[in-house]
């Protein structure tokens, strides 16, 4: 039953993303019902115990932040901070840090800075440190600096 709900939630997010991107591009905005559905589905996916579902929803959040920069996705900041701090899988912790980085909130920056300073896992600390180094760079500079 739980897997049916998760599949349905992913399907709804996909439909909402398709509907939001299928118009002519002159006006990029989400309706209130789309925002509500996306928020509910993203939060349930980010807090899910399945690695694949959680990673997919975090990546969807990153894609939404890029596609709709005028929209606020602050509701995902606290669950992402919890993932960054206490998730046992390094991959999800790094992905959570990346999502916080794309969110560009000060509280997200603070969480990533703390992980860069006090993290015992070298891999996570290294990724958090590089995100903080690139925090204030314009998008174009960040892309070329990583090459």
Backbone as JSON, one array per atom type, in Angstrom:
{
  "sequence": "XXXXXXXXXXXXXXXXXXXXXXXXXXXXXXXXXXXXXXXXXXXXXXXXXXXXXXXXXXXXXXXXXXXXXXXXXXXXXXXXXXXXXXXXXXXXXXXXXXXXXXXXXXXXXXXXXXXXXXXXXXXXXXXXXXXXXXXXXXXXXXXXXXX",
  "N": [[0.82, -1.2, 0.0], [1.94, 1.2, 0.79], [3.9, 1.56, -1.16], [2.34, 1.97, -3.4], [1.16, 4.42, -2.8], [3.46, 6.05, -2.8], [4.32, 5.78, -5.44], [2.11, 6.93, -6.71], [2.32, 9.53, -5.69], [4.74, 10.37, -6.85], [3.95, 10.29, -9.51], [2.01, 12.31, -9.56], [3.59, 14.57, -9.01], [5.18, 14.53, -11.31], [3.23, 14.97, -13.29], [2.38, 17.52, -12.53], [4.77, 18.96, -12.94], [5.06, 18.61, -15.7], [2.73, 19.87, -16.63], [3.26, 22.43, -15.77], [5.46, 23.09, -17.3], [4.58, 22.89, -19.89], [3.37, 25.06, -21.11], [3.68, 28.04, -23.21], [6.01, 29.32, -22.35], [6.21, 32.03, -21.94], [5.26, 32.94, -19.56], [6.3, 31.86, -16.58], [5.12, 30.26, -14.05], [3.7, 28.78, -11.12], [0.54, 27.36, -10.29], [-1.66, 27.8, -7.46], [-2.7, 25.33, -6.55], [-0.9, 23.58, -7.74], [1.45, 24.32, -6.39], [0.76, 23.54, -3.78], [0.38, 20.74, -4.09], [2.95, 20.0, -4.99], [4.53, 20.77, -2.8], [3.51, 19.08, -0.73], [4.09, 16.52, -1.83], [6.87, 16.64, -2.24], [7.84, 16.97, 0.38], [6.95, 14.59, 1.58], [8.41, 12.77, 0.08], [11.12, 13.51, 0.51], [11.45, 12.93, 3.2], [11.14, 10.23, 3.18], [12.02, 6.78, 3.79], [13.18, 5.21, 1.86], [15.98, 5.03, -0.17], [16.15, 5.55, -2.94], [13.72, 6.86, -3.53], [13.87, 9.09, -1.85], [16.24, 10.34, -2.84], [15.42, 10.87, -5.46], [13.34, 12.71, -5.04], [14.72, 14.81, -3.81], [16.39, 15.55, -5.91], [14.42, 16.35, -7.71], [13.5, 18.6, -6.36], [15.78, 20.26, -6.61], [15.76, 20.61, -9.4], [13.32, 21.94, -9.67], [13.88, 24.31, -8.29], [15.7, 25.45, -10.04], [14.14, 25.7, -12.36], [12.02, 27.33, -11.58], [12.87, 29.99, -10.36], [11.69, 32.14, -9.06], [9.91, 31.12, -7.27], [9.32, 30.05, -3.88], [10.9, 27.62, -2.04], [11.27, 27.14, 0.59], [10.1, 25.58, 2.53], [11.27, 23.11, 2.42], [13.73, 23.3, 3.56], [14.33, 22.72, 6.34], [13.8, 19.85, 6.55], [15.81, 19.05, 4.73], [18.11, 19.95, 6.02], [18.03, 18.28, 8.23], [18.48, 15.81, 6.98], [21.07, 16.28, 5.99], [22.49, 16.47, 8.37], [21.99, 14.06, 9.86], [21.6, 11.76, 8.29], [22.48, 8.44, 7.41], [23.64, 7.6, 5.06], [26.14, 8.64, 2.92], [25.8, 9.63, 0.32], [23.18, 10.64, 0.17], [23.39, 12.66, 2.03], [25.22, 14.39, 0.82], [23.74, 15.06, -1.44], [21.6, 16.37, -0.2], [22.96, 18.58, 0.83], [23.67, 19.79, -1.57], [21.13, 20.47, -2.55], [20.37, 22.34, -0.6], [22.28, 24.25, -1.16], [21.47, 25.09, -3.74], [19.1, 26.24, -2.99], [19.81, 28.6, -1.75], [19.4, 29.85, 0.77], [20.05, 31.6, 3.83], [20.03, 30.13, 6.18], [20.39, 27.58, 5.19], [22.94, 27.84, 4.14], [24.35, 28.21, 6.52], [24.0, 25.68, 7.71], [25.4, 24.05, 5.92], [27.96, 25.14, 6.18], [28.53, 24.45, 8.85], [28.6, 21.66, 8.65], [30.8, 21.41, 6.96], [32.82, 22.25, 8.65], [32.64, 20.66, 11.04], [32.23, 18.0, 10.42], [32.8, 14.51, 10.59], [33.1, 12.69, 8.57], [35.11, 12.56, 5.84], [34.54, 12.76, 3.1], [31.93, 13.94, 2.91], [32.44, 16.33, 4.28], [34.32, 17.51, 2.55], [32.8, 17.98, 0.21], [30.86, 19.74, 1.22], [32.51, 21.86, 1.96], [33.47, 22.71, -0.56], [31.07, 23.59, -1.68], [30.48, 25.8, -0.04], [32.66, 27.43, -0.65], [31.98, 28.16, -3.24], [29.67, 29.61, -2.93], [28.97, 32.41, -3.19], [29.58, 33.0, -5.78], [28.73, 33.98, -9.13], [26.4, 32.23, -11.29], [27.52, 31.48, -13.82], [30.29, 31.63, -13.34], [30.53, 29.65, -11.38], [29.97, 27.35, -12.84], [32.12, 27.24, -14.69], [34.3, 27.17, -12.97], [34.2, 24.68, -11.83], [35.04, 23.02, -13.8]],
  "CA": [[0.0, 0.0, 0.0], [2.82, 2.36, 0.88], [4.57, 1.75, -2.45], [1.34, 2.52, -4.31], [1.05, 5.84, -2.47], [4.68, 6.72, -3.23], [4.26, 5.82, -6.89], [1.1, 7.92, -7.05], [2.86, 10.85, -5.38], [5.72, 10.69, -7.92], [3.18, 10.52, -10.72], [1.38, 13.62, -9.44], [4.65, 15.57, -9.17], [5.54, 14.53, -12.73], [2.15, 15.63, -14.03], [2.43, 18.95, -12.22], [5.92, 19.53, -13.62], [4.77, 18.63, -17.12], [1.73, 20.9, -16.87], [3.88, 23.73, -15.56], [6.42, 23.38, -18.36], [4.02, 22.69, -21.22], [2.87, 26.28, -21.74], [4.58, 28.62, -24.22], [7.25, 29.81, -21.76], [6.19, 33.46, -21.73], [4.98, 33.16, -18.14], [6.69, 30.67, -15.85], [4.68, 30.3, -12.67], [2.9, 27.65, -10.68], [-0.75, 27.7, -9.68], [-1.7, 27.5, -6.03], [-2.89, 23.89, -6.36], [0.37, 22.94, -8.09], [2.37, 24.57, -5.28], [0.33, 22.7, -2.66], [0.69, 19.34, -4.42], [4.4, 19.84, -5.04], [5.03, 20.84, -1.42], [3.13, 17.85, -0.03], [4.81, 15.38, -2.39], [8.31, 16.77, -1.98], [8.12, 16.72, 1.8], [6.8, 13.16, 1.87], [9.5, 12.05, -0.57], [12.39, 13.82, 1.16], [11.49, 12.26, 4.49], [10.92, 8.8, 2.98], [13.17, 5.96, 4.18], [13.76, 4.61, 0.67], [17.06, 5.86, -0.72], [15.83, 5.95, -4.31], [12.64, 7.84, -3.5], [14.39, 10.31, -1.24], [17.17, 10.97, -3.78], [14.64, 11.38, -6.58], [12.61, 13.91, -4.63], [15.69, 15.89, -3.6], [16.79, 16.0, -7.25], [13.28, 17.08, -8.24], [13.54, 19.92, -5.72], [16.85, 21.03, -7.26], [15.27, 20.96, -10.73], [12.27, 22.95, -9.51], [14.52, 25.57, -7.91], [16.29, 26.02, -11.26], [13.09, 26.02, -13.33], [11.15, 28.37, -11.04], [13.66, 30.72, -9.36], [10.86, 33.1, -8.32], [9.14, 30.38, -6.27], [10.0, 29.75, -2.63], [10.86, 26.22, -1.62], [11.83, 27.18, 1.94], [9.51, 24.52, 3.36], [12.11, 21.91, 2.36], [15.03, 23.58, 4.17], [14.52, 22.0, 7.6], [14.03, 18.42, 6.29], [17.11, 18.86, 4.09], [19.12, 20.12, 7.06], [18.02, 17.05, 9.02], [19.16, 14.8, 6.15], [22.49, 16.62, 5.96], [23.11, 16.23, 9.68], [21.85, 12.76, 10.51], [21.44, 10.63, 7.38], [23.63, 7.53, 7.5], [24.22, 7.41, 3.72], [26.88, 9.83, 2.48], [25.27, 10.13, -0.94], [22.01, 11.47, 0.45], [23.85, 13.85, 2.75], [25.8, 15.29, -0.19], [22.63, 15.56, -2.26], [20.88, 17.35, 0.63], [23.79, 19.8, 0.84], [23.54, 20.4, -2.9], [19.79, 21.08, -2.62], [20.44, 23.55, 0.23], [23.1, 25.19, -1.93], [20.64, 25.67, -4.8], [18.05, 27.04, -2.35], [20.43, 29.89, -1.45], [18.94, 30.51, 2.0], [21.12, 31.8, 4.8], [20.03, 29.01, 7.13], [20.99, 26.47, 4.47], [24.39, 28.12, 4.1], [24.86, 27.96, 7.86], [24.04, 24.23, 7.91], [26.49, 23.51, 5.1], [29.21, 25.58, 6.82], [28.75, 23.63, 10.05], [29.01, 20.31, 8.21], [32.16, 21.52, 6.43], [33.75, 22.42, 9.77], [32.57, 19.69, 12.13], [31.89, 16.67, 9.92], [33.83, 13.48, 10.74], [33.24, 12.02, 7.28], [35.92, 13.42, 4.97], [33.87, 12.96, 1.81], [30.86, 14.91, 3.1], [33.06, 17.6, 4.64], [34.95, 18.06, 1.35], [31.75, 18.5, -0.67], [30.28, 20.92, 1.87], [33.5, 22.93, 1.88], [33.49, 23.25, -1.92], [29.83, 24.34, -1.88], [30.62, 27.08, 0.65], [33.6, 28.24, -1.43], [31.32, 28.64, -4.45], [28.36, 30.14, -2.56], [28.7, 33.77, -3.67], [29.94, 33.16, -7.19], [27.62, 33.93, -10.09], [26.16, 30.9, -11.88], [28.47, 31.22, -14.9], [31.6, 31.37, -12.73], [30.48, 28.36, -10.7], [30.04, 26.29, -13.83], [33.46, 27.14, -15.26], [35.26, 26.85, -11.92], [34.18, 23.25, -11.53], [35.62, 22.26, -14.93]],
  "C": [[0.86, 1.26, 0.0], [3.49, 2.62, -0.46], [3.6, 2.31, -3.49], [1.2, 4.03, -4.08], [2.27, 6.6, -2.99], [4.7, 6.84, -4.75], [3.26, 6.88, -7.36], [1.61, 9.34, -6.8], [3.88, 11.29, -6.44], [5.01, 11.01, -9.22], [2.55, 11.91, -10.7], [2.41, 14.73, -9.61], [5.05, 15.68, -10.63], [4.49, 15.25, -13.56], [2.18, 17.13, -13.78], [3.61, 19.62, -12.92], [5.67, 19.64, -15.12], [3.76, 19.74, -17.45], [2.34, 22.29, -16.72], [4.84, 24.09, -16.69], [5.84, 23.29, -19.76], [3.45, 23.96, -21.85], [3.97, 26.94, -22.55], [5.86, 29.22, -23.66], [7.25, 31.3, -21.5], [5.94, 33.8, -20.26], [5.24, 31.86, -17.39], [6.26, 30.82, -14.4], [3.81, 29.09, -12.39], [1.58, 28.14, -10.1], [-0.7, 27.32, -8.2], [-1.87, 26.0, -5.77], [-1.62, 23.12, -6.72], [1.38, 23.11, -6.96], [2.05, 23.66, -4.09], [0.68, 21.24, -2.9], [2.19, 19.08, -4.42], [4.97, 19.84, -3.63], [4.75, 19.54, -0.67], [3.95, 16.65, -0.52], [6.31, 15.45, -2.13], [8.64, 16.45, -0.53], [7.97, 15.25, 2.15], [7.93, 12.35, 1.24], [10.85, 12.28, 0.1], [12.53, 13.09, 2.49], [11.28, 10.75, 4.39], [12.18, 8.02, 3.33], [13.84, 5.28, 3.0], [14.79, 5.56, 0.06], [16.7, 6.4, -2.1], [14.76, 7.03, -4.34], [13.13, 9.16, -2.94], [15.32, 11.05, -2.21], [16.42, 11.57, -4.97], [13.9, 12.65, -6.24], [13.55, 15.08, -4.36], [16.15, 16.44, -4.95], [15.66, 16.78, -7.91], [13.22, 18.49, -7.65], [14.6, 20.81, -6.36], [16.39, 21.5, -8.63], [14.2, 22.04, -10.67], [12.86, 24.31, -9.16], [15.17, 26.25, -9.12], [15.21, 26.47, -12.23], [12.21, 27.18, -12.88], [11.9, 29.17, -9.97], [12.84, 31.72, -8.54], [10.03, 32.43, -7.22], [9.99, 30.13, -5.03], [9.81, 28.28, -2.28], [11.46, 26.09, -0.21], [11.27, 26.08, 2.85], [10.37, 23.26, 3.38], [13.44, 22.1, 3.09], [15.27, 22.75, 5.42], [14.66, 20.49, 7.37], [15.37, 18.14, 5.61], [18.25, 19.01, 5.1], [19.19, 18.87, 7.94], [18.72, 15.91, 8.28], [20.66, 15.03, 6.16], [23.17, 16.25, 7.27], [23.1, 14.77, 10.09], [21.64, 11.57, 9.59], [22.67, 9.74, 7.43], [24.31, 7.32, 6.14], [24.85, 8.72, 3.24], [26.26, 10.46, 1.24], [24.07, 11.05, -0.73], [22.39, 12.75, 1.19], [24.44, 14.87, 1.78], [24.7, 15.89, -1.07], [21.79, 16.59, -1.49], [21.64, 18.66, 0.7], [23.68, 20.54, -0.5], [22.19, 21.09, -3.06], [19.75, 22.36, -1.77], [21.23, 24.64, -0.48], [22.27, 25.86, -3.02], [19.5, 26.52, -4.23], [18.52, 28.43, -1.97], [19.85, 30.61, -0.24], [20.11, 30.62, 2.97], [21.18, 30.66, 5.82], [20.62, 27.75, 6.48], [22.51, 26.62, 4.39], [25.02, 27.82, 5.45], [25.01, 26.46, 8.12], [25.19, 23.6, 7.14], [27.85, 23.9, 5.7], [29.54, 24.73, 8.03], [29.2, 22.22, 9.69], [30.44, 20.35, 7.68], [33.18, 21.6, 7.56], [33.8, 21.23, 10.72], [32.24, 18.26, 11.69], [33.06, 15.71, 10.08], [34.1, 12.76, 9.42], [33.94, 12.96, 6.31], [35.23, 13.74, 3.65], [32.77, 14.03, 1.9], [31.44, 16.28, 3.41], [33.68, 18.28, 3.42], [33.91, 18.68, 0.42], [31.11, 19.76, -0.07], [31.23, 22.1, 1.78], [33.52, 23.54, 0.47], [32.21, 24.03, -2.24], [29.91, 25.73, -1.24], [31.58, 27.99, -0.11], [32.93, 28.86, -2.65], [30.02, 29.38, -4.17], [28.05, 31.49, -3.23], [29.1, 34.01, -5.12], [28.69, 33.18, -8.06], [27.55, 32.56, -10.76], [27.21, 30.56, -12.95], [29.86, 30.89, -14.35], [31.64, 30.02, -12.04], [30.62, 27.22, -11.68], [31.45, 26.13, -14.4], [34.5, 26.79, -14.23], [35.3, 25.36, -11.64], [34.79, 22.41, -12.64], [37.09, 22.15, -14.84]]
}
